[in-house]
Amino acid sequence: MTKQTIHTTAGADELFITEMDVIRRAHRARSEAIANWLETAGKAVGRWFRASFRRGRERQRIMNELYSLDDRSLSDIGITRGDIPFVASGHSPAHGSYNDNDAKAA
């Protein structure tokens, strides 16, 4: 690496910046940018984990409540025991998607 000097004038004072000074400043700026990005990414991952954990707890609470009902009560609200995990995940039960004609043809 050559020892170049950049000469600039800032008012009455003269400022000499070496090539190494420029490289050091660039490295520092890059390190700060990477640190900021990592901090932002870390916060986003943390929010995702917390939200995922909350959704899992809510899903489990709903499943526990539905499993505590008897079959008659489940039928009254339009689901079966087999639908509970699906419903607790926020989906509608898939009633009517099964075609009786397909079963008879098989």
C-alpha positions in Angstrom: 0.0 0.0 0.0 1.4 3.4 -1.0 1.5 6.2 1.5 -0.6 8.8 -0.3 -1.7 11.9 1.4 -4.9 13.8 0.4 -4.5 17.6 1.0 -7.6 19.6 1.6 -8.1 23.1 3.0 -10.7 23.8 5.6 -10.8 27.5 6.3 -7.5 28.6 7.7 -6.5 25.2 8.9 -5.0 22.6 6.7 -6.1 19.0 7.0 -4.1 16.0 5.9 -5.8 12.7 5.5 -3.8 9.6 4.8 -5.0 6.6 2.8 -5.0 4.6 6.0 -7.3 7.2 7.7 -9.8 6.7 4.9 -9.6 2.9 5.2 -10.1 3.1 8.9 -13.1 5.3 8.6 -14.6 3.0 5.9 -14.0 0.0 8.2 -15.6 1.8 11.1 -18.6 2.8 9.0 -19.0 -0.7 7.7 -18.8 -2.2 11.2 -21.4 0.2 12.5 -23.8 -0.6 9.6 -23.4 -4.3 10.2 -24.0 -3.9 14.0 -27.2 -1.8 13.3 -28.4 -4.4 10.8 -27.8 -7.3 13.3 -29.6 -5.4 16.1 -32.6 -4.8 13.8 -32.6 -8.4 12.7 -32.3 -9.7 16.2 -35.3 -7.6 17.3 -37.4 -8.9 14.4 -36.5 -12.5 15.3 -37.3 -11.9 18.9 -40.7 -10.4 18.0 -41.4 -13.4 15.7 -40.5 -15.9 18.5 -42.7 -14.1 21.1 -45.7 -14.0 18.7 -45.2 -17.6 17.8 -45.1 -18.6 21.4 -48.3 -16.6 22.1 -50.1 -18.2 19.2 -49.1 -21.7 20.4 -50.4 -21.0 23.9 -53.6 -19.7 22.5 -54.0 -22.7 20.2 -53.4 -25.0 23.2 -55.9 -23.2 25.3 -58.6 -23.5 22.6 -57.9 -27.2 22.1 -58.1 -27.9 25.8 -61.4 -26.1 26.0 -62.9 -27.9 23.0 -61.6 -31.3 24.2 -63.4 -30.7 27.5 -66.8 -30.6 25.7 -68.8 -33.8 25.1 -69.5 -35.0 21.6 -73.1 -33.6 21.6 -71.8 -30.1 22.4 -69.2 -30.4 19.7 -71.8 -31.5 17.2 -74.0 -28.5 18.2 -71.2 -26.1 17.2 -70.6 -28.1 14.0 -67.3 -29.9 14.7 -66.1 -33.3 15.6 -63.2 -34.3 17.8 -61.0 -34.8 14.8 -61.6 -31.2 13.7 -60.3 -29.7 17.0 -56.7 -29.3 16.1 -57.6 -27.8 12.7 -60.2 -25.4 14.3 -57.7 -24.4 17.0 -55.3 -23.4 14.3 -57.8 -20.9 13.0 -59.3 -22.9 10.1 -62.8 -23.9 9.4 -63.8 -27.5 9.7 -63.7 -29.3 6.3 -67.2 -30.7 6.4 -68.7 -31.3 3.0 -65.4 -31.8 1.3 -65.7 -35.5 1.5 -67.9 -36.9 -1.3 -70.0 -40.0 -0.4 -70.2 -40.9 -4.1 -66.4 -41.2 -4.3 -66.5 -43.7 -1.3 -69.2 -45.8 -3.0 -67.3 -46.0 -6.3 -64.1 -47.3 -4.6 
